[in-house]
C-alpha cells in the first residue's frame, strides 16, 4: 500500500559569477589583480576552513571559518607555525611526505585548538608546484569531524554491547565492522551504512507497531555550482548541507548521503504533524544560511516523504523508492513552470 506524502520545497538559488577557488594544481600561475581579489573573496566566505601554507609551516592564508574551528583570531593564527597546530608536531611531517607523492590527498588527523582541546578534522589538501619544480605551498580545506568521530566511538560501544547481549544480530555487526559505513566527504552514513542501520530501526518499529516517516531529498542545481565555481565549491555545498541536516534532526535520527547530491533521513518522526514540523525546521535553517552567509552558492532542495505503516509492512528500499518518486515528480513540476 502506497503511503507517500508529497512534501517538496525549493529555495531559489541566485547565480553569481565568480572565479574558481583554487589555482591549477600543477604549477603556480600569476593571477591578475581582479582574479586574485575574486579568489580571496571566495576563500574568505567559504563555510569550511581554508588555508595555504608553505612547506616550512608558514600560514600564508586562513579564512574566518578556519579561525573559528581552531579558536584563534586570523591575525594570531597566521603567526603560528602550522606544525604547532597538530596534536603531535611530527604528524604534519608524516602527512607532507604522503602528500608529496600524490597530486591531492584526503585524510583525518588531530589538531590542537587555542584552548588546548584536541579536535578531529578531515583535510582535503594538495601540493602546488612552483616554477622550479618544487612544492611552493600547500592548499586545503578543513572540516571539523569531531562529532562524527565521537559518533563512531559510540557506535563501537553499541556494537560491543550487541555482541554480548544478542547473538541474533551478529550478522549485522559483522556487516558494520567489515565495510565502511561513513561518507568520506560529509561524515554522514554512506548508502551501505544508512541501509544497514535503518533496517534495524525498521524492525524495531515493526515490533512496536509504530509508524515512521522517511525523508529523501535531492540538492537542486549542484551541477550548476560545480560547473560555475568548480567541484571544490560543490564539495563545500554538500558538506554544508550535511551540517544543516545534523543541526536540524535529532542525533538518534539516521542521516545518510545516498550518493551524489541525494540525502536521506530516517525516521524524521512517528506522525505526520511531527514530520511536517521537522521539515519546517529544515527549510528555516536553509533559508537562514542563504540569507546570512556571503558565499558563492545558495542551497536549494527537493524532497519526498514516505511512511512506514506496520499494518502494511515495507522495506527501507521500498520507502526510498516511494519517496524518490514523489521527489522527482515535484522536481519535474518545478521545471515545467
PyMOL commands that set and color helices and strands:
alter all, ss='L'
color gray80, all
select helices_A, chain A and resi 33-45+64-70+74-77+82-85+90-99+146-165+167-178+191-207+222-229+231-248+272-292+316-335
alter helices_A, ss='H'
color red, helices_A
select strands_A, chain A and resi 4-5+49-53+59-62+104-112+118-129+135-144+212-219+254-259+262-269+301-308
alter strands_A, ss='S'
color yellow, strands_A
deselect
rebuild
show_as cartoon
